[in-house]
Amino acid sequence: MAAERPAPPQRLGDQLIARGLITEADLKVALDEQKRSGLALGEALVQTGRMSERELNKVLAEHYGIRVADPNQYWVDNETAKQLPEDAARRFGAIILEESDDQFVVATDDPGDVMAMDEVERILPKPVEFRLAGRQDIIDTINVVYGRTDELESIADEITEELASTDEIDLTNLNVGAGRASSPAVRLLKTLMEDAVQRGASDIHIEPEERQLRIRTRKDGILHERLVRQGNMQNALVSLLKLMSGLNITERRLPQDGRFQSRVQGRRIDVRLSTLPQQYGESVVMRLLDQSAVVSSLEQTGMAPALLKRFRQLMNIPNGLILVTGPTGSGKSTTLYGALSEMNTPEVKIITVEDPVEYALPRVTQVQVHEQIGLDFARVLRTALRQDPDIVMVGEIRDAETAEIAMRAAITGHRVLSTLHTNDAVSTANRLLDMGVEPFMLAAALRGVIAQRLLRRVCPQCAKGRAPDDEEIAWLTRAGHEDPASPTIQVGEGCQICDQSGYSGRIGMFELVEIDEAMRRALRQSDFSTFARLAHEAPDYVSLGTTALRLIDEGYTNVAEVVRVLGEIIGRDQ
């Protein structure tokens, strides 16, 4: 039964112009974008930067006579929301926010789509009150509500029954290319991938145990358990993955590495597969790389404006080596890609040597390393330098040979960017000297080092502030906080948006060392202690620890998360 919807007044564009929110020129740009992309006018205005989504939604709500709603402010009950099937929710951009005795409250991102609203009303058994919400907020809520756990468990039961009577696996049933898309193993993998992509996971871990198979996904650097099931399903799943990756399905005694590509919910996902024999079978880890994702800008990394300005000045030096350092999973590649996207102009030639190629960049020659056939970093880098590049990006400096070639390139007029696994920016020079790099070459080539980590953000939806407890005060004191009792510690209580974790998304923390002449002299003499002292005494130097304290003070993260990532000691001068 439909609730009465008032007819919209004058056209949206005319109304926005009449209110002085956009100009005739803005409207023309948005209309051109609408013709090109097929977006609604409001989306086109936001896409072209003529209006913010918040401003647009306020006007649209008045325009269509409905209220604005933020799905993040609702505790959306999964069973209630699922009365609108997932395919309908995604197709119509709608989600049930709450149900009362006499109606449903449904958020929609397009109140002008009358046919979609009519269809939602037809599906639901009570009258509907529509409210306007942002598109991404609705998508995020849909992804949380329609999680794949129930489907995973159902398919797991089916595979367990299928394999209960035999230890042998009929590989023809697992052949994806043979039209057997209904195979339980195929459907389990498809559902696992969709669940991981919906949740924004970076890895899927498949871990067989004696009486169960444990499946976990990594999101924001933390593993989340999605499925624990009885049964002997791992052989079917692992064999399927090996077939897709072109690996030897009969070899279960040795580790293997492979890759395959898959399209999941319209997104092209590059999967890196690693198998490891263990006590109860083979452990499998899949690294998911979203090839259709947009490269983040440097502003989106979380760099403080002053540090970002210094980093861009380094990037503009016509030659020399810039290193981005940190452990695995600290966001180094994101920073490098952000820098490359700013440098990527028609006037310069950029060549990258990567393992793997994580994002496709236009106008950039990107080379994938294949060490199995001898195409390692050093060999590709030597050849790349004969291709007349202006800028070279080396995915990682792993050995002395690669380091030497990269530095010779930096000395001979190229801008070279790369990554290295070190704990902080200052210790990077010592790490390179330990690798066997000649001190004079390091001093001549190195321009700057940026070190980084990723901290989970406290979920803004369920965050609550409190005074620091005694342990936190003691830690803040040791870390060098000027007033350790003063910060308000933000703690997430757990909600649907953050999957009950208390954290949602991540923010980067950085430290930058720019190499000056005094530091260069210390490097030539292999005097690391003097180099470290000069770096710490530099007027613009801010350590990772000090950056972490600022992020705590500003409420982005909390002491527990900083300790998890940085450890106990993060003094100002380390």
C-alpha positions as CSV (number, residue, x, y, z in Angstrom):
1,M,0.0,0.0,0.0
2,A,1.6,3.3,-1.1
3,A,2.0,6.3,1.1
4,E,1.0,9.5,-0.7
5,R,3.9,11.2,-2.4
6,P,3.5,14.9,-3.3
7,A,4.3,15.8,-6.9
8,P,7.7,17.5,-7.3
9,P,7.7,21.3,-7.9
10,Q,9.7,23.0,-10.6
11,R,12.6,21.2,-12.2
12,L,15.6,20.6,-9.9
13,G,18.1,22.5,-12.0
14,D,15.9,25.6,-12.1
15,Q,15.2,25.4,-8.4
16,L,19.0,25.2,-7.6
17,I,19.7,28.2,-9.7
18,A,16.8,30.1,-8.1
19,R,18.3,29.4,-4.7
20,G,21.7,30.6,-5.8
21,L,23.3,27.2,-5.1
22,I,24.6,26.8,-8.7
23,T,24.9,28.9,-11.8
24,E,23.7,28.4,-15.3
25,A,27.3,27.4,-16.2
26,D,27.3,24.8,-13.4
27,L,24.0,23.4,-14.7
28,K,25.4,23.1,-18.3
29,V,28.5,21.3,-17.1
30,A,26.3,18.8,-15.1
31,L,23.9,18.3,-18.0
32,D,26.8,17.5,-20.3
33,E,28.1,15.0,-17.7
34,Q,24.6,13.6,-17.4
35,K,24.4,13.0,-21.2
36,R,27.9,11.4,-21.2
37,S,27.5,9.1,-18.2
38,G,23.8,8.6,-17.8
39,L,23.9,9.8,-14.2
40,A,20.9,11.5,-12.6
41,L,21.3,15.3,-12.6
42,G,22.0,15.4,-8.8
43,E,24.7,12.8,-9.1
44,A,26.2,14.7,-12.1
45,L,26.3,17.9,-10.0
46,V,28.2,16.1,-7.2
47,Q,30.4,14.2,-9.6
48,T,31.5,17.4,-11.3
49,G,32.1,19.2,-8.0
50,R,29.3,21.7,-8.4
51,M,27.6,20.7,-5.2
52,S,28.4,18.6,-2.2
53,E,26.2,15.5,-1.6
54,R,25.0,17.0,1.8
55,E,23.8,20.2,0.1
56,L,22.1,18.2,-2.7
57,N,20.3,15.9,-0.3
58,K,18.9,18.8,1.7
59,V,17.5,20.4,-1.5
60,L,16.3,17.1,-2.9
61,A,14.4,16.3,0.4
62,E,12.5,19.6,0.1
63,H,12.1,19.1,-3.6
64,Y,10.3,15.8,-3.2
65,G,8.7,16.5,0.2
66,I,10.5,13.8,2.1
67,R,12.9,13.7,5.1
68,V,16.6,13.2,5.1
69,A,17.9,10.1,7.0
70,D,21.4,8.9,7.8
71,P,21.5,5.1,7.8
72,N,24.4,5.2,10.2
73,Q,22.2,6.6,12.8
74,Y,19.9,3.6,12.7
75,W,20.3,0.2,14.3
76,V,19.2,-1.7,11.2
77,D,17.8,-5.2,12.1
78,N,19.0,-7.7,9.6
79,E,15.8,-9.8,9.6
80,T,13.7,-6.7,9.1
81,A,15.9,-5.3,6.3
82,K,15.9,-8.7,4.5
83,Q,12.2,-8.4,3.9
84,L,13.4,-6.4,0.9
85,P,15.5,-9.0,-1.1
86,E,19.1,-8.1,-1.7
87,D,18.8,-8.0,-5.4
88,A,15.9,-5.5,-5.1
89,A,17.8,-3.4,-2.5
90,R,20.9,-3.1,-4.7
91,R,18.9,-2.5,-7.9
92,F,16.7,0.2,-6.4
93,G,19.3,1.7,-4.1
94,A,17.0,1.2,-1.1
95,I,17.4,-0.2,2.4
96,I,14.8,-0.8,5.2
97,L,15.8,1.3,8.2
98,E,13.1,0.3,10.6
99,E,9.7,-1.3,10.9
100,S,6.7,-0.3,13.0
101,D,3.2,-1.8,13.4
102,D,1.9,0.2,10.5
103,Q,4.7,1.0,8.1
104,F,8.3,0.6,6.9
105,V,10.9,3.4,6.9
106,V,13.0,2.9,3.7
107,A,16.1,5.0,2.7
108,T,16.4,5.7,-1.0
109,D,19.2,7.5,-2.9
110,D,16.9,8.6,-5.7
111,P,13.4,9.8,-4.8
112,G,12.9,10.8,-8.4
113,D,12.9,7.2,-9.5
114,V,9.1,6.7,-9.2
115,M,9.1,3.2,-10.8
116,A,11.7,1.9,-8.3
117,M,9.8,3.3,-5.3
118,D,6.6,1.7,-6.7
119,E,8.3,-1.6,-6.9
120,V,9.6,-1.4,-3.4
121,E,6.1,-0.6,-2.2
122,R,4.8,-3.6,-4.2
123,I,7.3,-6.0,-2.5
124,L,6.8,-4.9,1.1
125,P,3.6,-5.9,2.9
126,K,3.0,-2.5,4.7
127,P,2.9,1.1,3.6
128,V,6.4,2.7,3.1
129,E,7.7,6.1,4.2
130,F,10.7,6.9,2.0
131,R,13.6,9.0,3.3
132,L,16.5,10.3,1.4
133,A,20.1,9.1,2.1
134,G,23.4,9.3,0.5
135,R,24.2,6.6,-2.1
136,Q,27.4,5.4,-0.5
137,D,25.8,5.3,3.0
138,I,23.1,3.1,1.5
139,I,25.6,0.8,-0.3
140,D,27.6,0.4,2.9
141,T,24.6,-0.5,4.9
142,I,23.4,-3.0,2.3
143,N,26.9,-4.6,2.4
144,V,26.6,-5.0,6.2
145,V,23.0,-6.2,6.3
146,Y,23.3,-8.7,3.5
147,G,26.4,-10.4,4.7
148,R,27.2,-13.8,3.2
149,T,27.6,-15.9,6.4
150,D,24.3,-17.8,6.1
151,E,25.0,-18.5,2.4
152,L,28.5,-19.7,3.2
153,E,27.3,-22.1,5.8
154,S,24.6,-23.4,3.5
155,I,27.1,-24.2,0.7
156,A,29.5,-25.6,3.3
157,D,26.8,-28.1,4.4
158,E,26.2,-29.0,0.8
159,I,29.9,-29.7,0.1
160,T,30.2,-31.7,3.3
161,E,27.3,-33.9,2.2
162,E,28.8,-34.3,-1.3
163,L,32.2,-35.4,0.0
164,A,30.9,-37.4,3.0
165,S,31.0,-40.8,1.2
166,T,34.4,-40.5,-0.5
167,D,37.9,-39.0,-0.1
168,E,38.2,-38.7,-3.9
169,I,37.4,-35.5,-5.7
170,D,35.8,-35.5,-9.2
171,L,37.8,-32.7,-10.7
172,T,35.4,-32.4,-13.7
173,N,32.9,-31.1,-11.2
174,L,35.3,-28.3,-10.3
175,N,36.1,-27.2,-13.8
176,V,34.9,-23.6,-14.0
177,G,35.2,-23.5,-17.8
178,A,33.1,-26.6,-18.4
179,G,29.8,-25.1,-17.6
180,R,29.6,-26.5,-14.1
181,A,28.9,-23.2,-12.3
182,S,26.5,-24.9,-10.0
183,S,29.3,-27.0,-8.4
184,P,29.2,-26.3,-4.6
185,A,33.0,-25.6,-4.6
186,V,32.5,-23.0,-7.4
187,R,29.6,-21.4,-5.6
188,L,31.5,-21.4,-2.3
189,L,34.4,-19.6,-3.9
190,K,32.1,-17.1,-5.6
191,T,30.3,-16.4,-2.3
192,L,33.6,-16.1,-0.4
193,M,34.9,-13.6,-3.0
194,E,31.7,-11.5,-3.0
195,D,31.7,-11.4,0.8
196,A,35.3,-10.3,0.9
197,V,34.8,-7.6,-1.8
198,Q,31.7,-6.3,-0.1
199,R,33.5,-6.0,3.2
200,G,36.5,-4.3,1.6
201,A,38.8,-7.2,2.7
202,S,42.4,-7.4,1.3
203,D,43.0,-11.1,2.0
204,I,41.1,-14.4,2.4
205,H,42.7,-17.1,4.5
206,I,41.6,-20.8,4.2
207,E,42.9,-22.8,7.1
208,P,42.1,-26.5,7.4
209,E,42.1,-28.1,10.9
210,E,41.5,-31.6,12.1
211,R,37.7,-31.4,12.2
212,Q,36.9,-28.1,10.6
213,L,37.8,-25.5,8.0
214,R,38.4,-22.0,9.2
215,I,38.0,-19.1,6.8
216,R,39.1,-15.7,7.7
217,T,39.2,-12.3,5.9
218,R,41.6,-9.5,6.6
219,K,40.0,-6.0,6.7
220,D,41.9,-2.9,8.0
221,G,44.8,-5.1,8.8
222,I,42.8,-7.3,11.2
223,L,41.6,-10.9,10.5
224,H,37.9,-11.5,11.0
225,E,36.5,-15.1,11.2
226,R,33.6,-15.5,8.8
227,L,33.1,-19.3,8.8
228,V,34.0,-22.3,10.8
229,R,32.5,-25.6,9.5
230,Q,32.8,-29.3,10.0
231,G,33.5,-31.5,7.0
232,N,36.2,-32.4,4.4
233,M,35.5,-29.5,2.0
234,Q,39.0,-28.1,1.8
235,N,40.3,-30.5,-0.9
236,A,37.6,-29.5,-3.3
237,L,38.1,-25.8,-2.7
238,V,41.9,-26.0,-2.9
239,S,41.8,-28.0,-6.1
240,L,39.5,-25.5,-7.7
241,L,41.8,-22.6,-6.8
242,K,44.8,-24.5,-8.1
243,L,43.0,-25.2,-11.4
244,M,42.1,-21.5,-11.7
245,S,45.7,-20.5,-11.0
246,G,47.3,-22.9,-13.3
247,L,49.0,-24.8,-10.5
248,N,49.8,-28.6,-10.2
249,I,46.7,-30.0,-8.4
250,T,48.5,-33.3,-7.6
251,E,51.4,-31.6,-5.8
252,R,50.4,-31.3,-2.1
253,R,53.8,-31.6,-0.5
254,L,55.4,-28.3,-1.7
255,P,54.3,-24.7,-1.5
256,Q,53.0,-23.2,-4.7
257,D,52.2,-19.6,-5.9
258,G,49.8,-18.6,-8.6
259,R,47.4,-16.0,-9.7
260,F,44.0,-15.6,-11.5
261,Q,41.6,-12.8,-12.4
262,S,38.0,-12.7,-11.5
263,R,35.1,-10.3,-12.0
264,V,33.2,-9.8,-8.7
265,Q,30.1,-7.5,-8.7
266,G,31.3,-5.7,-11.8
267,R,34.8,-5.2,-10.4
268,R,38.0,-6.8,-11.8
269,I,39.9,-8.5,-9.0
270,D,43.4,-9.8,-9.4
271,V,44.0,-12.7,-7.0
272,R,47.4,-13.7,-5.8
273,L,47.3,-17.3,-4.5
274,S,49.8,-18.9,-2.1
275,T,49.5,-22.5,-0.8
276,L,51.4,-23.9,2.1
277,P,51.3,-27.6,3.1
278,Q,50.5,-28.1,6.8
279,Q,49.4,-30.8,9.2
280,Y,45.8,-31.1,8.0
281,G,46.1,-30.3,4.3
282,E,47.1,-27.1,2.6
283,S,46.7,-23.6,3.9
284,V,45.7,-21.1,1.3
285,V,46.0,-17.3,1.3
286,M,44.4,-15.2,-1.4
287,R,45.5,-11.5,-1.8
288,L,42.8,-9.5,-3.5
289,L,43.8,-6.6,-5.7
290,D,41.0,-4.5,-7.0
291,Q,42.1,-3.4,-10.5
292,S,39.1,-1.2,-11.0
293,A,39.8,0.8,-7.8
294,V,40.7,4.5,-8.2
295,V,44.2,5.5,-7.1
296,S,44.0,7.5,-3.9
297,S,45.4,11.0,-3.9
298,L,48.1,12.0,-1.5
299,E,45.6,14.1,0.4
300,Q,43.6,10.9,1.1
301,T,46.5,9.2,2.7
302,G,46.2,11.3,5.9
303,M,49.4,13.2,5.6
304,A,49.5,16.5,7.6
305,P,49.5,19.5,5.3
306,A,53.0,20.6,6.3
307,L,54.5,17.2,5.7
308,L,52.6,16.8,2.4
309,K,54.0,20.1,1.2
310,R,57.6,18.9,2.0
311,F,57.0,15.6,0.3
312,R,55.8,17.3,-2.8
313,Q,58.9,19.5,-2.8
314,L,61.0,16.3,-2.8
315,M,58.9,14.8,-5.6
316,N,59.7,17.9,-7.8
317,I,63.5,17.4,-7.5
318,P,64.5,16.3,-11.0
319,N,66.8,13.5,-9.9
320,G,67.6,11.3,-6.8
321,L,66.1,8.5,-4.8
322,I,63.0,8.8,-2.6
323,L,62.1,5.9,-0.4
324,V,58.9,5.0,1.3
325,T,59.4,2.6,4.2
326,G,57.4,0.5,6.6
327,P,56.3,-3.1,7.3
328,T,54.1,-5.1,5.0
329,G,50.6,-3.7,4.9
330,S,51.5,-0.2,6.0
331,G,50.2,1.5,2.9
332,K,53.5,2.1,1.1
333,S,52.2,1.2,-2.4
334,T,49.2,3.5,-1.9
335,T,51.6,6.4,-1.2
336,L,53.8,5.6,-4.2
337,Y,50.8,5.4,-6.5
338,G,49.4,8.7,-5.2
339,A,52.8,10.3,-5.9
340,L,53.0,8.8,-9.4
341,S,49.5,10.0,-10.2
342,E,50.6,13.5,-9.5
343,M,53.8,13.2,-11.5
344,N,52.0,11.5,-14.4
345,T,51.9,14.2,-17.1
346,P,52.4,14.0,-20.9
347,E,55.8,15.6,-20.6
348,V,57.5,12.7,-18.7
349,K,57.9,9.0,-19.3
350,I,57.3,6.8,-16.2
351,I,58.3,3.1,-16.0
352,T,57.4,1.0,-13.0
353,V,58.8,-2.4,-12.0
354,E,56.3,-4.1,-9.7
355,D,55.4,-7.4,-8.0
356,P,52.5,-7.3,-8.4
357,V,51.1,-4.5,-10.5
358,E,48.4,-3.3,-8.1
359,Y,46.7,-0.5,-10.1
360,A,46.7,0.2,-13.8
361,L,47.9,3.8,-14.5
362,P,47.3,5.5,-17.9
363,R,50.4,6.7,-19.8
364,V,52.7,4.6,-17.5
365,T,54.7,1.6,-18.6
366,Q,54.1,-1.0,-15.9
367,V,56.2,-4.1,-15.8
368,Q,55.3,-7.2,-13.8
369,V,58.2,-9.1,-12.3
370,H,58.3,-12.9,-13.0
371,E,61.2,-14.3,-10.9
372,Q,60.4,-17.9,-12.0
373,I,61.7,-17.1,-15.5
374,G,64.5,-14.9,-14.4
375,L,62.7,-11.6,-14.8
376,D,63.6,-10.2,-11.4
377,F,63.7,-6.5,-10.2
378,A,67.4,-6.0,-11.2
379,R,67.0,-7.4,-14.7
380,V,63.8,-5.4,-15.4
381,L,65.4,-2.3,-13.9
382,R,68.5,-2.5,-16.1
383,T,66.3,-2.8,-19.2
384,A,63.9,0.0,-18.1
385,L,66.8,2.4,-17.9
386,R,67.5,1.8,-21.7
387,Q,63.9,3.0,-22.4
388,D,64.6,6.6,-21.8
389,P,62.5,7.1,-18.6
390,D,62.3,10.3,-16.6
391,I,60.8,8.7,-13.5
392,V,61.3,5.1,-12.4
393,M,59.3,3.4,-9.7
394,V,60.8,0.1,-8.2
395,G,58.1,-1.8,-6.2
396,E,60.6,-2.9,-3.6
397,I,64.4,-2.9,-3.0
398,R,65.0,-6.4,-1.9
399,D,68.8,-6.9,-2.4
400,A,72.1,-5.0,-2.9
401,E,72.0,-5.5,-6.7
402,T,68.6,-3.8,-7.1
403,A,69.6,-1.0,-4.6
404,E,72.8,-0.3,-6.6
405,I,71.0,-0.1,-9.9
406,A,68.3,2.2,-8.5
407,M,71.0,4.5,-7.0
408,R,73.0,4.6,-10.2
409,A,69.8,5.6,-12.0
410,A,69.2,8.3,-9.4
411,I,72.7,9.7,-9.7
412,T,72.5,9.8,-13.5
413,G,69.5,12.1,-13.8
414,H,66.4,10.0,-13.0
415,R,63.8,10.4,-10.4
416,V,63.6,7.0,-8.6
417,L,60.9,6.0,-6.1
418,S,60.9,2.8,-4.2
419,T,60.0,1.0,-1.0
420,L,62.0,-0.7,1.7
421,H,61.1,-2.6,4.8
422,T,62.4,-0.7,7.8
423,N,60.9,0.4,11.1
424,D,61.4,4.2,10.7
425,A,62.8,6.8,8.3
426,V,66.1,7.3,10.2
427,S,67.1,3.7,10.3
428,T,66.7,3.3,6.5
429,A,70.2,4.6,5.7
430,N,71.7,2.0,8.1
431,R,69.6,-0.8,6.5
432,L,71.0,0.1,3.0
433,L,74.6,0.2,4.3
434,D,74.0,-3.2,5.8
435,M,72.8,-4.5,2.4
436,G,76.2,-3.6,1.0
437,V,75.4,-0.2,-0.7
438,E,78.6,1.9,-1.0
439,P,78.4,4.9,1.4
440,F,79.4,7.4,-1.3
441,M,76.7,6.2,-3.6
442,L,74.0,6.3,-0.9
443,A,75.1,9.9,0.0
444,A,74.9,11.0,-3.6
445,A,71.6,9.3,-4.5
446,L,69.3,9.6,-1.5
447,R,67.1,12.7,-1.3
448,G,64.5,11.7,1.3
449,V,62.8,8.9,3.2
450,I,59.2,8.8,4.4
451,A,58.2,6.1,6.9
452,Q,54.6,5.2,7.5
453,R,52.1,3.1,9.4
454,L,48.3,2.6,9.1
455,L,46.1,3.0,12.2
456,R,42.5,1.9,12.4
457,R,40.2,4.9,12.8
458,V,37.7,4.8,15.7
459,C,34.3,4.2,14.2
460,P,32.6,7.7,14.2
461,Q,29.2,6.1,14.4
462,C,29.7,4.4,17.8
463,A,32.6,6.4,19.3
464,K,32.3,7.5,22.9
465,G,34.8,9.7,24.6
466,R,36.2,9.2,28.1
467,A,39.1,10.3,30.2
468,P,42.3,8.2,29.9
469,D,42.7,5.5,32.6
470,D,45.9,5.1,34.7
471,E,47.6,2.7,32.2
472,E,46.9,5.1,29.3
473,I,48.2,8.1,31.3
474,A,51.4,6.2,32.1
475,W,51.8,5.2,28.4
476,L,51.2,8.8,27.2
477,T,53.7,10.0,29.7
478,R,56.4,7.6,28.5
479,A,55.5,8.5,24.9
480,G,56.3,12.2,25.6
481,H,52.8,13.7,25.8
482,E,52.9,17.2,27.2
483,D,49.7,16.7,29.3
484,P,49.0,13.0,29.5
485,A,45.8,13.4,31.5
486,S,44.2,15.8,29.1
487,P,43.2,13.8,26.0
488,T,39.7,12.5,25.5
489,I,40.2,8.9,24.6
490,Q,37.8,7.8,21.8
491,V,36.6,4.2,22.0
492,G,34.2,2.5,19.6
493,E,31.4,0.6,21.3
494,G,30.7,-1.6,18.3
495,C,27.9,-1.2,15.7
496,Q,26.7,-2.6,12.4
497,I,28.8,-0.1,10.4
498,C,32.1,-1.3,12.0
499,D,31.0,-4.9,12.2
500,Q,31.1,-4.7,16.1
501,S,34.9,-4.0,16.0
502,G,34.8,-0.3,17.2
503,Y,37.0,0.7,14.2
504,S,36.1,1.8,10.6
505,G,38.7,2.5,8.0
506,R,42.3,3.5,8.5
507,I,44.5,6.6,8.6
508,G,48.1,7.0,7.9
509,M,50.8,8.3,10.2
510,F,54.1,9.5,8.7
511,E,57.6,10.8,9.4
512,L,59.8,12.4,6.8
513,V,63.6,12.8,6.7
514,E,65.0,15.1,4.1
515,I,68.7,14.6,3.4
516,D,70.7,17.8,3.8
517,E,74.5,18.4,3.3
518,A,75.5,17.6,6.9
519,M,73.6,14.3,6.8
520,R,75.2,13.6,3.4
521,R,78.7,14.0,4.9
522,A,77.8,11.6,7.7
523,L,76.6,9.0,5.2
524,R,79.8,9.3,3.1
525,Q,81.8,8.5,6.3
526,S,79.4,5.7,7.3
527,D,78.8,7.6,10.5
528,F,75.3,6.4,11.2
529,S,75.1,7.8,14.8
530,T,75.8,11.3,13.6
531,F,73.4,10.9,10.7
532,A,70.6,9.8,13.1
533,R,71.3,12.7,15.5
534,L,71.2,15.2,12.7
535,A,68.0,13.7,11.4
536,H,66.3,13.9,14.8
537,E,67.5,17.5,15.3
538,A,66.2,18.7,11.9
539,P,63.8,21.6,12.5
540,D,61.0,20.0,10.5
541,Y,61.4,16.4,11.8
542,V,58.3,14.9,13.4
543,S,58.6,11.3,14.5
544,L,56.0,8.6,14.1
545,G,55.4,8.7,17.8
546,T,54.6,12.4,17.9
547,T,52.3,11.9,14.9
548,A,50.5,9.2,16.8
549,L,50.0,11.4,19.8
550,R,48.5,14.1,17.6
551,L,46.0,11.6,16.1
552,I,45.0,10.5,19.6
553,D,44.5,14.1,20.6
554,E,42.4,14.7,17.5
555,G,40.2,11.7,18.2
556,Y,41.1,9.7,15.0
557,T,42.4,6.7,17.0
558,N,43.2,5.7,20.5
559,V,46.1,4.4,22.7
560,A,45.2,0.8,22.3
561,E,45.5,1.0,18.5
562,V,48.7,2.9,18.5
563,V,50.3,0.3,20.9
564,R,49.1,-2.5,18.6
565,V,50.8,-0.9,15.6
566,L,53.9,0.8,17.0
567,G,54.5,-1.1,20.2
568,E,55.3,0.2,23.6
569,I,58.1,2.6,23.0
570,I,57.4,5.5,20.5
571,G,59.4,8.3,22.0
572,R,59.8,11.6,20.1
573,D,63.4,10.9,19.1
574,Q,63.4,7.3,18.1
